[in-house]
Amino acid sequence: MPSNIQGMTIPGLLLLVPLLSLILLPANAGGVPGPDEAIPPTNATGWNDLGNTYLSQLRFDRAADAYSQAILLDPGFARAYFNRGKSYAELGLYDEAIADYEKAIECDPSLKGVVENFLDTAVRNRYVTLPGEALLKGSSFPGGQYLAVDNTRGRSDVVIALAPQGQRGAILAVYVPKGYSKRFDQVVPPGIYDVYITTGERWNPEEKSFAVETGCLVWTAPQVFAGVQNKGLTLTFIDWHPPSSWWDHSLLPIAPEQFPVI
């Protein structure tokens, strides 16, 4: 044995053994470095790939952060928006997921077919899906007339509200999505009413408004309901684009805050 070892006492040798173990220990006892230990990516594609790794590990919060870094480096990176939307949806952040899905389609319309199913799922989870027709406000009234809404050819969901002439609050409001038609019988008490129309998508029952509003209108001519059975008002919505010079003076655009309280 070398002289320096021979001269050591037993306690000295015991201290040397763990020291040698530390020197010989591999830098990473686990083998291949995990994503948390890897060198951070330097470009948007790298961050997107790292996000995919986290997503496959069900680490949705870290995946969203990685995709955000990709978007920061490349604001037009459609795939990163789509992937971040999936992460947000898994985290229950449906508003953020919907915004990212829509941004992905905006950045790359060719992704629409892939993204739409995810978008529809997020919308269904975020917003209450009403049946083909719904009475949002009002009730049956003996002898009341009907209100019929044909939206089978419409481009948006619609809400029709009837407010007594000159008043702000509606006594009746009905919802009919595009592709549906419904007649609401005996729901209009006798009286004179201002008829309001709002169109859009994703009806939010808590806020009583559309998440995506496409327009608000008021019918300038008040409608009279005399209480005669089997008489009423039918509104038909069609997918028709008027010429640029055309204007229907019976329908007046209004601001959303002018729509009556439901």
RAMO-V953452 format. One line per field, one symbol per residue. ss: DSSP state (a for helix, b for strand, c for the rest). burial: I if it has 16 or more other C-alpha atoms within 10 Angstrom, else O. A space follows every 10 residues. Layout:
ss = ???
burial = ???
This chain:
ss = ccaaaaccca aaaaaaaaaa aaaacccccc cccccccccc cccaaaaaaa aaaaaaccca aaaaaaaaaa aaaccccaaa aaaaaaaaaa cccaaaaaaa aaaaaaacaa aaaaaaaaaa aaaaaacccc ccbbbbbccc ccccbbbbbb ccccccbbbb bbbbccccbb bbbbbbcccc bbbbbbbbcc bbbbbbbbbb bbbbccccbb bbbbbbbbbc ccbbbccccc cbbbbbcccc cccccccccc bbbccaaacc bc
burial = OOOOOOOOOO OOOOOOOOOO OOOOOOOOOO OOOOOOOOOO OOOIIIIIII IIIIIOOOII IIIIIIIIII IOOOOIIIII IIIIIIIIII OOOIIIIIOI IIIIIOOOOO IOOOIOOIIO OIIOOIIOOO OOIOOIOIIO OOIIIIIIII IIOIIIIIII IIIIIOOOOI IIIIIIIIOI IIOIIIIIIO OIIIIIIIII IIIIOOOOII OOIOIIIIIO OIIOIIIOOO IIOOOOIOOO OOOOOOOOOO IOIOOOOOII OI
